[in-house]
Amino acid sequence: MVKKIRSELELKEWFINNFESLGYSEIIRSDIGKFPDFILKGGEKEIKVELETLSSNFLLHGHNINDVDEVVCVKK
């Protein structure tokens, strides 16, 4: 059974359990509440990732697209 993700905390838990299957090799920093939410290792690069339950929340929260490499969302 697939669990619905209803909050950013649930998304963070899912992401921590699945980051390797998404192509990242290591979590360098994980801090919901600090932008970006994650810094991960992808190959030899550090990748800044922001998690959002809704993609529109990225702009609603006032984030700058130039300060993050990827945004992971549950719903567009």
All heavy atoms as a GROMACS GRO file, in nm:
protein
  620
    1MET      N    1   0.083  -0.118   0.000
    1MET     CA    2   0.000   0.000   0.000
    1MET      C    3   0.088   0.125   0.000
    1MET      O    4   0.187   0.132   0.071
    1MET     CB    5  -0.090   0.000   0.124
    1MET     CG    6  -0.184   0.118   0.128
    1MET     SD    7  -0.315   0.100   0.248
    1MET     CE    8  -0.240   0.175   0.390
    2VAL      N    9   0.053   0.222  -0.080
    2VAL     CA   10   0.127   0.347  -0.090
    2VAL      C   11   0.069   0.446   0.009
    2VAL      O   12  -0.053   0.466   0.015
    2VAL     CB   13   0.119   0.405  -0.234
    2VAL    CG1   14   0.186   0.539  -0.241
    2VAL    CG2   15   0.179   0.308  -0.333
    3LYS      N   16   0.156   0.507   0.088
    3LYS     CA   17   0.114   0.605   0.187
    3LYS      C   18   0.111   0.743   0.123
    3LYS      O   19   0.204   0.782   0.054
    3LYS     CB   20   0.212   0.603   0.305
    3LYS     CG   21   0.178   0.703   0.412
    3LYS     CD   22   0.284   0.703   0.520
    3LYS     CE   23   0.257   0.815   0.617
    3LYS     NZ   24   0.362   0.831   0.714
    4LYS      N   25   0.003   0.818   0.147
    4LYS     CA   26  -0.004   0.955   0.099
    4LYS      C   27   0.086   1.044   0.184
    4LYS      O   28   0.087   1.032   0.306
    4LYS     CB   29  -0.147   1.009   0.106
    4LYS     CG   30  -0.234   0.962  -0.004
    4LYS     CD   31  -0.364   1.040  -0.004
    4LYS     CE   32  -0.445   1.006  -0.126
    4LYS     NZ   33  -0.564   1.088  -0.136
    5ILE      N   34   0.159   1.130   0.119
    5ILE     CA   35   0.244   1.226   0.188
    5ILE      C   36   0.163   1.354   0.204
    5ILE      O   37   0.120   1.413   0.105
    5ILE     CB   38   0.374   1.251   0.111
    5ILE    CG1   39   0.455   1.121   0.107
    5ILE    CG2   40   0.453   1.364   0.174
    5ILE    CD1   41   0.579   1.127   0.022
    6ARG      N   42   0.143   1.395   0.328
    6ARG     CA   43   0.056   1.510   0.355
    6ARG      C   44   0.130   1.630   0.415
    6ARG      O   45   0.071   1.736   0.430
    6ARG     CB   46  -0.056   1.468   0.448
    6ARG     CG   47  -0.147   1.366   0.384
    6ARG     CD   48  -0.273   1.347   0.466
    6ARG     NE   49  -0.366   1.265   0.390
    6ARG     CZ   50  -0.404   1.144   0.428
    6ARG    NH1   51  -0.361   1.093   0.539
    6ARG    NH2   52  -0.489   1.076   0.353
    7SER      N   53   0.255   1.612   0.449
    7SER     CA   54   0.330   1.723   0.510
    7SER      C   55   0.475   1.717   0.464
    7SER      O   56   0.522   1.615   0.414
    7SER     CB   57   0.324   1.714   0.663
    7SER     OG   58   0.402   1.604   0.708
    8GLU      N   59   0.544   1.828   0.485
    8GLU     CA   60   0.685   1.831   0.448
    8GLU      C   61   0.766   1.736   0.536
    8GLU      O   62   0.864   1.678   0.490
    8GLU     CB   63   0.738   1.975   0.459
    8GLU     CG   64   0.868   1.992   0.384
    8GLU     CD   65   0.906   2.137   0.362
    8GLU    OE1   66   0.822   2.215   0.313
    8GLU    OE2   67   1.021   2.171   0.393
    9LEU      N   68   0.725   1.717   0.661
    9LEU     CA   69   0.794   1.622   0.748
    9LEU      C   70   0.781   1.479   0.694
    9LEU      O   71   0.879   1.404   0.691
    9LEU     CB   72   0.740   1.631   0.890
    9LEU     CG   73   0.809   1.541   0.992
    9LEU    CD1   74   0.959   1.570   0.999
    9LEU    CD2   75   0.746   1.560   1.129
   10GLU      N   76   0.662   1.441   0.648
   10GLU     CA   77   0.644   1.308   0.588
   10GLU      C   78   0.726   1.296   0.460
   10GLU      O   79   0.782   1.190   0.431
   10GLU     CB   80   0.497   1.282   0.559
   10GLU     CG   81   0.414   1.259   0.684
   10GLU     CD   82   0.267   1.238   0.654
   10GLU    OE1   83   0.225   1.245   0.537
   10GLU    OE2   84   0.192   1.216   0.752
   11LEU      N   85   0.733   1.405   0.382
   11LEU     CA   86   0.813   1.404   0.260
   11LEU      C   87   0.960   1.387   0.294
   11LEU      O   88   1.033   1.312   0.227
   11LEU     CB   89   0.790   1.532   0.179
   11LEU     CG   90   0.869   1.548   0.049
   11LEU    CD1   91   0.850   1.429  -0.044
   11LEU    CD2   92   0.831   1.678  -0.020
   12LYS      N   93   1.006   1.454   0.400
   12LYS     CA   94   1.145   1.440   0.443
   12LYS      C   95   1.176   1.295   0.480
   12LYS      O   96   1.277   1.240   0.438
   12LYS     CB   97   1.174   1.530   0.562
   12LYS     CG   98   1.314   1.511   0.617
   12LYS     CD   99   1.339   1.588   0.744
   12LYS     CE  100   1.478   1.560   0.797
   12LYS     NZ  101   1.505   1.629   0.923
   13GLU      N  102   1.087   1.230   0.555
   13GLU     CA  103   1.108   1.090   0.594
   13GLU      C  104   1.115   1.000   0.471
   13GLU      O  105   1.202   0.914   0.460
   13GLU     CB  106   0.995   1.044   0.687
   13GLU     CG  107   1.000   1.111   0.823
   13GLU     CD  108   0.875   1.082   0.906
   13GLU    OE1  109   0.790   1.000   0.864
   13GLU    OE2  110   0.863   1.143   1.014
   14TRP      N  111   1.023   1.023   0.375
   14TRP     CA  112   1.025   0.945   0.251
   14TRP      C  113   1.154   0.968   0.175
   14TRP      O  114   1.217   0.874   0.126
   14TRP     CB  115   0.904   0.982   0.164
   14TRP     CG  116   0.905   0.910   0.033
   14TRP    CD1  117   0.854   0.788   0.007
   14TRP    CD2  118   0.968   0.955  -0.088
   14TRP    NE1  119   0.879   0.754  -0.124
   14TRP    CE2  120   0.949   0.855  -0.184
   14TRP    CE3  121   1.038   1.070  -0.123
   14TRP    CZ2  122   0.997   0.866  -0.313
   14TRP    CZ3  123   1.086   1.082  -0.253
   14TRP    CH2  124   1.066   0.980  -0.347
   15PHE      N  125   1.195   1.094   0.165
   15PHE     CA  126   1.315   1.129   0.090
   15PHE      C  127   1.439   1.064   0.151
   15PHE      O  128   1.523   1.009   0.079
   15PHE     CB  129   1.330   1.281   0.085
   15PHE     CG  130   1.437   1.328  -0.009
   15PHE    CD1  131   1.413   1.334  -0.145
   15PHE    CD2  132   1.562   1.367   0.038
   15PHE    CE1  133   1.512   1.376  -0.234
   15PHE    CE2  134   1.660   1.410  -0.048
   15PHE     CZ  135   1.635   1.415  -0.185
   16ILE      N  136   1.451   1.066   0.283
   16ILE     CA  137   1.566   1.004   0.351
   16ILE      C  138   1.570   0.854   0.322
   16ILE      O  139   1.678   0.797   0.304
   16ILE     CB  140   1.561   1.033   0.502
   16ILE    CG1  141   1.596   1.181   0.526
   16ILE    CG2  142   1.655   0.942   0.580
   16ILE    CD1  143   1.575   1.230   0.669
   17ASN      N  144   1.454   0.791   0.313
   17ASN     CA  145   1.449   0.647   0.286
   17ASN      C  146   1.468   0.612   0.139
   17ASN      O  147   1.488   0.495   0.106
   17ASN     CB  148   1.316   0.589   0.335
   17ASN     CG  149   1.307   0.588   0.486
   17ASN    OD1  150   1.405   0.565   0.555
   17ASN    ND2  151   1.190   0.616   0.538
   18ASN      N  152   1.461   0.712   0.050
   18ASN     CA  153   1.464   0.684  -0.094
   18ASN      C  154   1.566   0.764  -0.174
   18ASN      O  155   1.570   0.753  -0.296
   18ASN     CB  156   1.324   0.709  -0.153
   18ASN     CG  157   1.223   0.611  -0.103
   18ASN    OD1  158   1.217   0.497  -0.149
   18ASN    ND2  159   1.144   0.652  -0.004
   19PHE      N  160   1.650   0.843  -0.109
   19PHE     CA  161   1.741   0.932  -0.183
   19PHE      C  162   1.834   0.857  -0.278
   19PHE      O  163   1.863   0.905  -0.386
   19PHE     CB  164   1.820   1.024  -0.088
   19PHE     CG  165   1.929   0.956  -0.010
   19PHE    CD1  166   2.059   0.954  -0.058
   19PHE    CD2  167   1.902   0.895   0.111
   19PHE    CE1  168   2.160   0.894   0.013
   19PHE    CE2  169   2.001   0.834   0.183
   19PHE     CZ  170   2.132   0.832   0.134
   20GLU      N  171   1.877   0.739  -0.238
   20GLU     CA  172   1.969   0.664  -0.326
   20GLU      C  173   1.899   0.619  -0.454
   20GLU      O  174   1.959   0.623  -0.562
   20GLU     CB  175   2.028   0.545  -0.252
   20GLU     CG  176   2.125   0.589  -0.143
   20GLU     CD  177   2.177   0.473  -0.061
   20GLU    OE1  178   2.097   0.390  -0.017
   20GLU    OE2  179   2.300   0.468  -0.041
   21SER      N  180   1.772   0.582  -0.445
   21SER     CA  181   1.700   0.539  -0.565
   21SER      C  182   1.672   0.657  -0.658
   21SER      O  183   1.638   0.637  -0.774
   21SER     CB  184   1.569   0.468  -0.528
   21SER     OG  185   1.480   0.558  -0.466
   22LEU      N  186   1.689   0.780  -0.607
   22LEU     CA  187   1.672   0.901  -0.689
   22LEU      C  188   1.804   0.948  -0.750
   22LEU      O  189   1.808   1.050  -0.817
   22LEU     CB  190   1.610   1.013  -0.604
   22LEU     CG  191   1.471   0.984  -0.549
   22LEU    CD1  192   1.429   1.092  -0.451
   22LEU    CD2  193   1.370   0.972  -0.662
   23GLY      N  194   1.912   0.874  -0.725
   23GLY     CA  195   2.039   0.904  -0.789
   23GLY      C  196   2.141   0.977  -0.702
   23GLY      O  197   2.249   1.012  -0.750
   24TYR      N  198   2.110   1.000  -0.576
   24TYR     CA  199   2.205   1.064  -0.485
   24TYR      C  200   2.283   0.957  -0.411
   24TYR      O  201   2.231   0.849  -0.384
   24TYR     CB  202   2.132   1.154  -0.385
   24TYR     CG  203   2.037   1.253  -0.447
   24TYR    CD1  204   1.900   1.233  -0.441
   24TYR    CD2  205   2.085   1.365  -0.513
   24TYR    CE1  206   1.812   1.324  -0.497
   24TYR    CE2  207   1.997   1.456  -0.571
   24TYR     CZ  208   1.861   1.436  -0.562
   24TYR     OH  209   1.774   1.525  -0.618
   25SER      N  210   2.406   0.986  -0.374
   25SER     CA  211   2.486   0.885  -0.306
   25SER      C  212   2.502   0.907  -0.156
   25SER      O  213   2.531   0.813  -0.083
   25SER     CB  214   2.625   0.877  -0.370
   25SER     OG  215   2.689   1.003  -0.364
   26GLU      N  216   2.480   1.031  -0.110
   26GLU     CA  217   2.504   1.061   0.032
   26GLU      C  218   2.429   1.188   0.071
   26GLU      O  219   2.420   1.283  -0.006
   26GLU     CB  220   2.654   1.082   0.053
   26GLU     CG  221   2.697   1.121   0.191
   26GLU     CD  222   2.846   1.154   0.199
   26GLU    OE1  223   2.921   1.130   0.102
   26GLU    OE2  224   2.885   1.206   0.304
   27ILE      N  225   2.378   1.187   0.194
   27ILE     CA  226   2.319   1.308   0.251
   27ILE      C  227   2.429   1.380   0.328
   27ILE      O  228   2.485   1.324   0.422
   27ILE     CB  229   2.201   1.277   0.344
   27ILE    CG1  230   2.086   1.214   0.265
   27ILE    CG2  231   2.154   1.404   0.416
   27ILE    CD1  232   1.969   1.167   0.350
   28ILE      N  233   2.461   1.500   0.286
   28ILE     CA  234   2.563   1.581   0.354
   28ILE      C  235   2.498   1.660   0.466
   28ILE      O  236   2.551   1.670   0.576
   28ILE     CB  237   2.633   1.674   0.254
   28ILE    CG1  238   2.708   1.591   0.148
   28ILE    CG2  239   2.728   1.770   0.326
   28ILE    CD1  240   2.760   1.671   0.032
   29ARG      N  241   2.381   1.720   0.437
   29ARG     CA  242   2.308   1.797   0.539
   29ARG      C  243   2.158   1.782   0.515
   29ARG      O  244   2.112   1.784   0.403
   29ARG     CB  245   2.343   1.945   0.534
   29ARG     CG  246   2.270   2.027   0.642
   29ARG     CD  247   2.299   2.175   0.637
   29ARG     NE  248   2.255   2.244   0.517
   29ARG     CZ  249   2.128   2.277   0.490
   29ARG    NH1  250   2.030   2.243   0.571
   29ARG    NH2  251   2.098   2.342   0.379
   30SER      N  252   2.085   1.763   0.625
   30SER     CA  253   1.940   1.755   0.620
   30SER      C  254   1.885   1.844   0.729
   30SER      O  255   1.910   1.822   0.846
   30SER     CB  256   1.895   1.610   0.644
   30SER     OG  257   1.757   1.604   0.668
   31ASP      N  258   1.811   1.948   0.689
   31ASP     CA  259   1.760   2.042   0.788
   31ASP      C  260   1.633   2.109   0.736
   31ASP      O  261   1.640   2.213   0.671
   31ASP     CB  262   1.866   2.146   0.821
   31ASP     CG  263   1.827   2.237   0.937
   31ASP    OD1  264   1.720   2.216   0.997
   31ASP    OD2  265   1.905   2.328   0.967
   32ILE      N  266   1.518   2.046   0.761
   32ILE     CA  267   1.391   2.107   0.724
   32ILE      C  268   1.378   2.236   0.805
   32ILE      O  269   1.400   2.238   0.924
   32ILE     CB  270   1.273   2.012   0.754
   32ILE    CG1  271   1.280   1.888   0.667
   32ILE    CG2  272   1.139   2.084   0.737
   32ILE    CD1  273   1.258   1.909   0.520
   33GLY      N  274   1.345   2.343   0.739
   33GLY     CA  275   1.335   2.472   0.806
   33GLY      C  276   1.449   2.564   0.769
   33GLY      O  277   1.442   2.684   0.788
   34LYS      N  278   1.556   2.507   0.718
   34LYS     CA  279   1.670   2.585   0.669
   34LYS      C  280   1.678   2.562   0.519
   34LYS      O  281   1.664   2.450   0.472
   34LYS     CB  282   1.799   2.540   0.738
   34LYS     CG  283   1.918   2.623   0.704
   34LYS     CD  284   2.039   2.581   0.787
   34LYS     CE  285   2.157   2.669   0.752
   34LYS     NZ  286   2.276   2.632   0.828
   35PHE      N  287   1.698   2.667   0.443
   35PHE     CA  288   1.700   2.657   0.296
   35PHE      C  289   1.842   2.635   0.246
   35PHE      O  290   1.931   2.707   0.289
   35PHE     CB  291   1.642   2.785   0.236
   35PHE     CG  292   1.636   2.783   0.086
   35PHE    CD1  293   1.538   2.711   0.021
   35PHE    CD2  294   1.728   2.853   0.012
   35PHE    CE1  295   1.532   2.710  -0.118
   35PHE    CE2  296   1.723   2.853  -0.127
   35PHE     CZ  297   1.624   2.781  -0.190
   36PRO      N  298   1.865   2.540   0.160
   36PRO     CA  299   1.774   2.435   0.115
   36PRO      C  300   1.762   2.325   0.220
   36PRO      O  301   1.846   2.314   0.310
   36PRO     CB  302   1.840   2.383  -0.012
   36PRO     CG  303   1.986   2.403   0.012
   36PRO     CD  304   1.996   2.530   0.095
   37ASP      N  305   1.659   2.243   0.206
   37ASP     CA  306   1.632   2.137   0.303
   37ASP      C  307   1.744   2.032   0.308
   37ASP      O  308   1.773   1.979   0.414
   37ASP     CB  309   1.501   2.066   0.270
   37ASP     CG  310   1.381   2.157   0.288
   37ASP    OD1  311   1.379   2.235   0.385
   37ASP    OD2  312   1.288   2.150   0.206
   38PHE      N  313   1.804   2.003   0.194
   38PHE     CA  314   1.908   1.900   0.186
   38PHE      C  315   2.025   1.949   0.102
   38PHE      O  316   2.006   2.022   0.005
   38PHE     CB  317   1.855   1.772   0.119
   38PHE     CG  318   1.768   1.689   0.205
   38PHE    CD1  319   1.632   1.714   0.215
   38PHE    CD2  320   1.820   1.583   0.277
   38PHE    CE1  321   1.550   1.636   0.293
   38PHE    CE2  322   1.740   1.505   0.357
   38PHE     CZ  323   1.604   1.531   0.365
   39ILE      N  324   2.142   1.904   0.140
   39ILE     CA  325   2.259   1.908   0.052
   39ILE      C  326   2.303   1.763   0.039
   39ILE      O  327   2.325   1.695   0.140
   39ILE     CB  328   2.371   1.997   0.108
   39ILE    CG1  329   2.320   2.142   0.122
   39ILE    CG2  330   2.494   1.991   0.017
   39ILE    CD1  331   2.418   2.239   0.185
   40LEU      N  332   2.310   1.717  -0.085
   40LEU     CA  333   2.340   1.577  -0.111
   40LEU      C  334   2.460   1.566  -0.202
   40LEU      O  335   2.498   1.661  -0.270
   40LEU     CB  336   2.220   1.509  -0.177
   40LEU     CG  337   2.095   1.510  -0.092
   40LEU    CD1  338   1.989   1.595  -0.156
   40LEU    CD2  339   2.046   1.370  -0.069
   41LYS      N  340   2.515   1.448  -0.205
   41LYS     CA  341   2.622   1.416  -0.298
   41LYS      C  342   2.559   1.343  -0.415
   41LYS      O  343   2.483   1.248  -0.398
   41LYS     CB  344   2.724   1.326  -0.228
   41LYS     CG  345   2.855   1.316  -0.298
   41LYS     CD  346   2.942   1.433  -0.263
   41LYS     CE  347   3.085   1.387  -0.256
   41LYS     NZ  348   3.176   1.489  -0.225
   42GLY      N  349   2.589   1.389  -0.534
   42GLY     CA  350   2.546   1.324  -0.657
   42GLY      C  351   2.667   1.312  -0.746
   42GLY      O  352   2.712   1.412  -0.801
   43GLY      N  353   2.724   1.194  -0.754
   43GLY     CA  354   2.854   1.180  -0.822
   43GLY      C  355   2.958   1.253  -0.739
   43GLY      O  356   2.970   1.232  -0.620
   44GLU      N  357   3.029   1.345  -0.801
   44GLU     CA  358   3.131   1.423  -0.731
   44GLU      C  359   3.079   1.562  -0.691
   44GLU      O  360   3.152   1.640  -0.632
   44GLU     CB  361   3.256   1.438  -0.820
   44GLU     CG  362   3.326   1.307  -0.848
   44GLU     CD  363   3.375   1.240  -0.720
   44GLU    OE1  364   3.432   1.308  -0.633
   44GLU    OE2  365   3.353   1.118  -0.706
   45LYS      N  366   2.954   1.591  -0.725
   45LYS     CA  367   2.899   1.723  -0.701
   45LYS      C  368   2.811   1.726  -0.576
   45LYS      O  369   2.749   1.628  -0.540
   45LYS     CB  370   2.814   1.766  -0.820
   45LYS     CG  371   2.891   1.788  -0.948
   45LYS     CD  372   2.803   1.806  -1.068
   45LYS     CE  373   2.698   1.912  -1.052
   45LYS     NZ  374   2.619   1.938  -1.172
   46GLU      N  375   2.807   1.844  -0.512
   46GLU     CA  376   2.709   1.869  -0.407
   46GLU      C  377   2.586   1.929  -0.473
   46GLU      O  378   2.596   2.018  -0.557
   46GLU     CB  379   2.764   1.966  -0.303
   46GLU     CG  380   2.866   1.903  -0.213
   46GLU     CD  381   2.907   1.995  -0.097
   46GLU    OE1  382   2.848   2.104  -0.080
   46GLU    OE2  383   2.998   1.955  -0.024
   47ILE      N  384   2.469   1.877  -0.436
   47ILE     CA  385   2.343   1.920  -0.496
   47ILE      C  386   2.253   1.973  -0.385
   47ILE      O  387   2.226   1.902  -0.288
   47ILE     CB  388   2.275   1.804  -0.571
   47ILE    CG1  389   2.369   1.751  -0.680
   47ILE    CG2  390   2.143   1.849  -0.630
   47ILE    CD1  391   2.326   1.621  -0.740
   48LYS      N  392   2.207   2.097  -0.401
   48LYS     CA  393   2.116   2.159  -0.305
   48LYS      C  394   1.973   2.127  -0.346
   48LYS      O  395   1.932   2.158  -0.459
   48LYS     CB  396   2.138   2.310  -0.299
   48LYS     CG  397   2.277   2.346  -0.249
   48LYS     CD  398   2.295   2.495  -0.248
   48LYS     CE  399   2.363   2.532  -0.379
   48LYS     NZ  400   2.392   2.672  -0.393
   49VAL      N  401   1.897   2.064  -0.255
   49VAL     CA  402   1.762   2.018  -0.285
   49VAL      C  403   1.663   2.077  -0.184
   49VAL      O  404   1.685   2.070  -0.063
   49VAL     CB  405   1.754   1.863  -0.281
   49VAL    CG1  406   1.612   1.815  -0.302
   49VAL    CG2  407   1.847   1.802  -0.384
   50GLU      N  408   1.555   2.131  -0.237
   50GLU     CA  409   1.446   2.181  -0.154
   50GLU      C  410   1.326   2.087  -0.171
   50GLU      O  411   1.293   2.048  -0.284
   50GLU     CB  412   1.408   2.323  -0.196
   50GLU     CG  413   1.296   2.384  -0.118
   50GLU     CD  414   1.327   2.413   0.027
   50GLU    OE1  415   1.445   2.405   0.069
   50GLU    OE2  416   1.234   2.445   0.101
   51LEU      N  417   1.263   2.049  -0.062
   51LEU     CA  418   1.144   1.965  -0.066
   51LEU      C  419   1.020   2.053  -0.049
   51LEU      O  420   1.018   2.143   0.035
   51LEU     CB  421   1.144   1.862   0.047
   51LEU     CG  422   1.262   1.765   0.055
   51LEU    CD1  423   1.241   1.670   0.171
   51LEU    CD2  424   1.282   1.690  -0.074
   52GLU      N  425   0.919   2.026  -0.126
   52GLU     CA  426   0.791   2.096  -0.114
   52GLU      C  427   0.678   1.997  -0.140
   52GLU      O  428   0.686   1.917  -0.234
   52GLU     CB  429   0.780   2.211  -0.216
   52GLU     CG  430   0.879   2.323  -0.197
   52GLU     CD  431   0.858   2.406  -0.072
   52GLU    OE1  432   0.760   2.385   0.002
   52GLU    OE2  433   0.943   2.494  -0.048
   53THR      N  434   0.574   2.001  -0.060
   53THR     CA  435   0.459   1.914  -0.086
   53THR      C  436   0.386   1.963  -0.211
   53THR      O  437   0.340   1.882  -0.291
   53THR     CB  438   0.363   1.909   0.034
   53THR    OG1  439   0.331   2.041   0.074
   53THR    CG2  440   0.426   1.833   0.149
   54LEU      N  441   0.378   2.094  -0.231
   54LEU     CA  442   0.320   2.153  -0.352
   54LEU      C  443   0.426   2.237  -0.421
   54LEU      O  444   0.495   2.316  -0.356
   54LEU     CB  445   0.201   2.243  -0.318
   54LEU     CG  446   0.082   2.179  -0.250
   54LEU    CD1  447  -0.018   2.285  -0.206
   54LEU    CD2  448   0.015   2.080  -0.344
   55SER      N  449   0.439   2.224  -0.551
   55SER     CA  450   0.543   2.299  -0.622
   55SER      C  451   0.526   2.450  -0.605
   55SER      O  452   0.623   2.523  -0.596
   55SER     CB  453   0.545   2.262  -0.771
   55SER     OG  454   0.420   2.292  -0.831
   56SER      N  455   0.401   2.495  -0.596
   56SER     CA  456   0.377   2.639  -0.580
   56SER      C  457   0.429   2.694  -0.448
   56SER      O  458   0.453   2.814  -0.435
   56SER     CB  459   0.227   2.669  -0.594
   56SER     OG  460   0.154   2.598  -0.496
   57ASN      N  461   0.450   2.606  -0.350
   57ASN     CA  462   0.504   2.652  -0.221
   57ASN      C  463   0.646   2.706  -0.232
   57ASN      O  464   0.689   2.785  -0.148
   57ASN     CB  465   0.500   2.540  -0.117
   57ASN     CG  466   0.360   2.515  -0.065
   57ASN    OD1  467   0.269   2.596  -0.084
   57ASN    ND2  468   0.342   2.402   0.000
   58PHE      N  469   0.719   2.662  -0.333
   58PHE     CA  470   0.856   2.710  -0.349
   58PHE      C  471   0.858   2.862  -0.359
   58PHE      O  472   0.934   2.930  -0.289
   58PHE     CB  473   0.922   2.646  -0.472
   58PHE     CG  474   1.066   2.682  -0.488
   58PHE    CD1  475   1.164   2.611  -0.420
   58PHE    CD2  476   1.106   2.788  -0.567
   58PHE    CE1  477   1.298   2.644  -0.432
   58PHE    CE2  478   1.239   2.823  -0.581
   58PHE     CZ  479   1.335   2.749  -0.512
   59LEU      N  480   0.776   2.917  -0.445
   59LEU     CA  481   0.769   3.063  -0.460
   59LEU      C  482   0.695   3.128  -0.344
   59LEU      O  483   0.732   3.236  -0.298
   59LEU     CB  484   0.703   3.099  -0.593
   59LEU     CG  485   0.779   3.054  -0.717
   59LEU    CD1  486   0.700   3.087  -0.843
   59LEU    CD2  487   0.918   3.116  -0.722
   60LEU      N  488   0.592   3.061  -0.296
   60LEU     CA  489   0.514   3.113  -0.182
   60LEU      C  490   0.603   3.134  -0.060
   60LEU      O  491   0.587   3.230   0.015
   60LEU     CB  492   0.399   3.018  -0.150
   60LEU     CG  493   0.298   3.065  -0.048
   60LEU    CD1  494   0.219   3.184  -0.102
   60LEU    CD2  495   0.202   2.952  -0.013
   61HIS      N  496   0.700   3.045  -0.041
   61HIS     CA  497   0.793   3.056   0.072
   61HIS      C  498   0.904   3.158   0.047
   61HIS      O  499   0.989   3.179   0.133
   61HIS     CB  500   0.854   2.919   0.104
   61HIS     CG  501   0.753   2.820   0.153
   61HIS    ND1  502   0.775   2.684   0.148
   61HIS    CD2  503   0.630   2.835   0.207
   61HIS    CE1  504   0.670   2.621   0.197
   61HIS    NE2  505   0.580   2.710   0.233
   62GLY      N  506   0.906   3.217  -0.072
   62GLY     CA  507   1.004   3.322  -0.101
   62GLY      C  508   1.142   3.271  -0.137
   62GLY      O  509   1.240   3.344  -0.127
   63HIS      N  510   1.153   3.145  -0.180
   63HIS     CA  511   1.283   3.089  -0.215
   63HIS      C  512   1.332   3.144  -0.349
   63HIS      O  513   1.253   3.171  -0.439
   63HIS     CB  514   1.276   2.936  -0.224
   63HIS     CG  515   1.238   2.870  -0.097
   63HIS    ND1  516   1.295   2.901   0.025
   63HIS    CD2  517   1.148   2.772  -0.072
   63HIS    CE1  518   1.241   2.824   0.119
   63HIS    NE2  519   1.152   2.745   0.063
   64ASN      N  520   1.462   3.156  -0.361
   64ASN     CA  521   1.524   3.203  -0.485
   64ASN      C  522   1.569   3.081  -0.565
   64ASN      O  523   1.648   3.000  -0.516
   64ASN     CB  524   1.643   3.293  -0.452
   64ASN     CG  525   1.707   3.353  -0.575
   64ASN    OD1  526   1.699   3.299  -0.685
   64ASN    ND2  527   1.773   3.466  -0.556
   65ILE      N  528   1.523   3.070  -0.687
   65ILE     CA  529   1.555   2.955  -0.773
   65ILE      C  530   1.705   2.944  -0.799
   65ILE      O  531   1.757   2.834  -0.823
   65ILE     CB  532   1.474   2.960  -0.905
   65ILE    CG1  533   1.483   2.827  -0.980
   65ILE    CG2  534   1.522   3.074  -0.993
   65ILE    CD1  535   1.406   2.716  -0.917
   66ASN      N  536   1.778   3.053  -0.788
   66ASN     CA  537   1.923   3.052  -0.811
   66ASN      C  538   2.001   2.994  -0.694
   66ASN      O  539   2.121   2.970  -0.707
   66ASN     CB  540   1.973   3.193  -0.843
   66ASN     CG  541   1.913   3.246  -0.971
   66ASN    OD1  542   1.908   3.175  -1.072
   66ASN    ND2  543   1.866   3.369  -0.968
   67ASP      N  544   1.935   2.971  -0.581
   67ASP     CA  545   2.003   2.920  -0.462
   67ASP      C  546   1.981   2.772  -0.438
   67ASP      O  547   2.015   2.720  -0.332
   67ASP     CB  548   1.957   3.000  -0.339
   67ASP     CG  549   1.998   3.145  -0.345
   67ASP    OD1  550   2.100   3.176  -0.412
   67ASP    OD2  551   1.929   3.229  -0.284
   68VAL      N  552   1.923   2.704  -0.536
   68VAL     CA  553   1.895   2.561  -0.522
   68VAL      C  554   1.917   2.494  -0.658
   68VAL      O  555   1.901   2.556  -0.762
   68VAL     CB  556   1.749   2.541  -0.469
   68VAL    CG1  557   1.647   2.582  -0.570
   68VAL    CG2  558   1.725   2.400  -0.423
   69ASP      N  559   1.956   2.367  -0.654
   69ASP     CA  560   1.978   2.293  -0.778
   69ASP      C  561   1.854   2.216  -0.822
   69ASP      O  562   1.829   2.202  -0.941
   69ASP     CB  563   2.095   2.196  -0.761
   69ASP     CG  564   2.224   2.268  -0.729
   69ASP    OD1  565   2.261   2.359  -0.805
   69ASP    OD2  566   2.285   2.236  -0.625
   70GLU      N  567   1.780   2.162  -0.725
   70GLU     CA  568   1.663   2.081  -0.757
   70GLU      C  569   1.554   2.104  -0.654
   70GLU      O  570   1.582   2.132  -0.537
   70GLU     CB  571   1.699   1.933  -0.758
   70GLU     CG  572   1.803   1.897  -0.863
   70GLU     CD  573   1.844   1.751  -0.863
   70GLU    OE1  574   1.782   1.670  -0.790
   70GLU    OE2  575   1.938   1.718  -0.935
   71VAL      N  576   1.430   2.090  -0.699
   71VAL     CA  577   1.314   2.095  -0.610
   71VAL      C  578   1.240   1.963  -0.626
   71VAL      O  579   1.209   1.922  -0.738
   71VAL     CB  580   1.220   2.213  -0.646
   71VAL    CG1  581   1.100   2.215  -0.552
   71VAL    CG2  582   1.295   2.346  -0.641
   72VAL      N  583   1.216   1.895  -0.515
   72VAL     CA  584   1.142   1.769  -0.517
   72VAL      C  585   1.004   1.796  -0.459
   72VAL      O  586   0.991   1.846  -0.348
   72VAL     CB  587   1.214   1.660  -0.434
   72VAL    CG1  588   1.132   1.533  -0.425
   72VAL    CG2  589   1.353   1.631  -0.494
   73CYS      N  590   0.900   1.766  -0.539
   73CYS     CA  591   0.762   1.796  -0.502
   73CYS      C  592   0.677   1.670  -0.505
   73CYS      O  593   0.703   1.579  -0.582
   73CYS     CB  594   0.700   1.897  -0.597
   73CYS     SG  595   0.791   2.048  -0.611
   74VAL      N  596   0.570   1.671  -0.426
   74VAL     CA  597   0.473   1.564  -0.429
   74VAL      C  598   0.368   1.593  -0.535
   74VAL      O  599   0.325   1.506  -0.609
   74VAL     CB  600   0.405   1.548  -0.291
   74VAL    CG1  601   0.294   1.445  -0.295
   74VAL    CG2  602   0.507   1.512  -0.186
   75LYS      N  603   0.326   1.718  -0.544
   75LYS     CA  604   0.220   1.755  -0.635
   75LYS      C  605   0.254   1.884  -0.706
   75LYS      O  606   0.300   1.980  -0.643
   75LYS     CB  607   0.089   1.772  -0.556
   75LYS     CG  608  -0.033   1.786  -0.641
   75LYS     CD  609  -0.158   1.782  -0.554
   75LYS     CE  610  -0.280   1.792  -0.641
   75LYS     NZ  611  -0.404   1.791  -0.561
   76LYS      N  612   0.231   1.886  -0.838
   76LYS     CA  613   0.259   2.005  -0.919
   76LYS      C  614   0.167   2.119  -0.882
   76LYS      O  615   0.052   2.102  -0.852
   76LYS     CB  616   0.243   1.970  -1.066
   76LYS     CG  617   0.279   2.082  -1.158
   76LYS     CD  618   0.269   2.034  -1.300
   76LYS     CE  619   0.294   2.149  -1.395
   76LYS     NZ  620   0.278   2.112  -1.531
   0.00000   0.00000   0.00000
